[in-house]
Amino acid sequence: MSIEEKVQLVNELYQNLESEIKTFQTETKLSCVIGCGKCCSTPDIDASPLEFLPWAFHVFMEGEAEEKLTALNNTVTPNCYLYQAKSIEEYTKGQCRDYKHRGLICRLFGYGATTDKYGQLRIASCNIIKEGQKENFDKSTEAINNGLSIPIFTEYYMQLSQIDFKLGNVFVPVNKAMKLAIEEVLQYYAYRPFPDNYKGEKL
């Protein structure tokens, strides 16, 4: 399977997820606080290279793969390379620099569920939502255990791994996941013709 085909399949998975999340939000009225970047500002986010393959392919097509790879190699902070904080003083406020191409973990958190040891579904969310939207959050937790549809972490990661088992089952710190994704794209095109709409310099 080509890189382009894998990227298309990952993007289709994301489109299905976005549709499921929109339905869940409509039913529960849960939403992230505008301008909040608390979950993105945490340093211990793990991800798989496959979930960042669309991002890696995008920067490659823009002719920026080598530049981004160098930046990732020189990044000393464990915080996500794509997170742009409002300021050092307000580090938990900010935004993603490439929201369209964010990873699966970024999409699921806040609107996806995990299963606890008792077999009950639990919404994986932050304290800002749990406490600030407590009534809706509690009602939502009850609703998903009574049949309300919600994206399940394990189900989406299982679907992701079916696209590429190797890339979908390696979980590393988020910046390394992005680095590995870029390296995968660069390696793929090392001995293959570049796509027609590639914007970088063709060697």
N, C-alpha and C positions, 0 to 999 in steps of 0.2 A: 504494500500500500504506500502510495506517495505521501510526502509531507503535506501537499495541498489537500489530499483526500482526508488525511487525519485532522487537519485544521478545520475542514468543513464539517466533519463529524462532531468534533468538540464544540464548534459553534452551534450546531443543531441541537446538541445536548443543552447548551446554555439557553437557547431560545425556548426550549421546552420548560426549563427551570424558571425562566423569567415569567412565562405564562402561568405556571403553577404558583409562583410567589405573588403575582398580582391578584390572583383569585383568593389566596390566603389573606392578603392584606385587606382586600375588600370585605371579607367575612369577619375579620378580627379587629380591624381598625388599628392594628399595630404598625408603627413606622419608626424609622430612625430619626433622631433629632438633626435638623438641618445644621450643617457645619460641624457636626461632631466627627472626630476621627479617632476616638479612644481605642476602638478595636484595632484600627490600622497602626496605631502608635505603639502597640505592645511588641516587645522584641523577640518573643518566642513563638512565632507563627511558622508552622510547618506546612509544606505543600509538595505536590508532585510536579515534575517537569512537564508532564503532559498537559496539565491544566493551564500552563503558561505558554504552550506551543503556539496558540493564535497570536499572543503578544510577540513572541520571538519571530514568528513568520512576518508579522506586520513591520517590526523594526528592520528586518532583513530586506523586505521589499522597499522600504524607504531608504535603504542604503546606510542604515545606522547600526547594523549588527555589531560590527567591530568596535564602534564607539561605545555602545552600551555594555559590551562584554568587558572592555577596559574599565569602564566606570564601576561595574559590579566587582571586578577584581580588586579595585582600589577602595571599595567601600569598607570601612572599618566598623561601622555601626551594624548591629544585628537587625535594626529596624528596616522594614520594607523599603527597598530602593524607590518604589513608585509613590510612596507616601510623601506628601508635601504639607508639612505643618504650617499653621498660620504664623507661628513665631516660636522661638525657643522657650519663651515664657508661657505660651499657650500651646504646648506641644500636642495636647490631646484634641486640639481643634485644627482641622485641615481637610485635605481632600486627596483623592487618587489622581496622579498625573496622567493616567491612561485608563480611566474608568471603564471604557468600552471593552478593553482587553484584560480586565482583572481576572484573577484565578477563580476556581470553583469554591475554595474555602471562603473567599471574600464575598461570593454571591450567597452562599448557604447560611453564613453566620447571621443570626438575628431572625431568620425566616425558615430555618431547617430544624429538624428534630433528631435526637438520638434516643436510644432505648436504655433505660436504667436497669439495674439488677433485678428489679421486680417485674420487668417487662412493660413498664409504663413509658409512654413517649414524653420526652422533655424537650422544650424549645431551647435550643442553644442560643442564648442571648446574653446581653450585658446587664449589669446592675442598673444602668441608666434607664433602660426600657423596663426591666423587672420592677423597679421602684417608682419610676416616673409615670408608668402606664400600668400600675399594679392591677387595677380592676379588669382592664382589657386582657392583660397578660394572664391573670388567674382564670378568667373565663375561657381564654384561648387554650390554655393547658387542659382544662376540663373538656373542651370541645374536641380537641384532637384525639383524646382517649375515648371519645364517644363517636368517632367516625369522620370528623372533619379532616379533609385531605391537607397534608402538609408535606413538603419535600423532606425525605429521609436521607441523612448523610450517607449511610452505608449503601443505600440503593443507588445514589448518584455516583458515588465513587466506584461502585461495581460496574455501572454502565461506562464510566470513563475508562476503566482498566480494560474493558472489552475492545476498546479502540486500539490500544497498544499496551499489552500486558506489562512490558518492561518499564516503560516510561510512566505508566499509571500506578505502579505499585512501589515506587521509590519515594519515600517521604523524608525530605530534608528541609533545613531552614529556607524560608521563602526566597532569599536572595540567591542561594545556591540553586534552587529550583529554576529560577529565571536564567541563571548562568548555564545550567545544563540544557535548558530548552534552546537557547541561542546556539550552543555548541552543536546540538543535534541538527539544527537547520543548516549551519555552516558546513558541517561534515557531509550532509546530504548533497549539498550543491557544490562540493569541492570538485567533483568529477562529472557533474551534470550541467546541461545548459540552464541558464537562469530563465525564469518566467519572462514573458514578453513585456509586462508592465513593471519590471524591476527598475527602480529609480537610481540605484547606485552606479558606481563605476564598474564596468565589466572588465575583468582582468583577462 
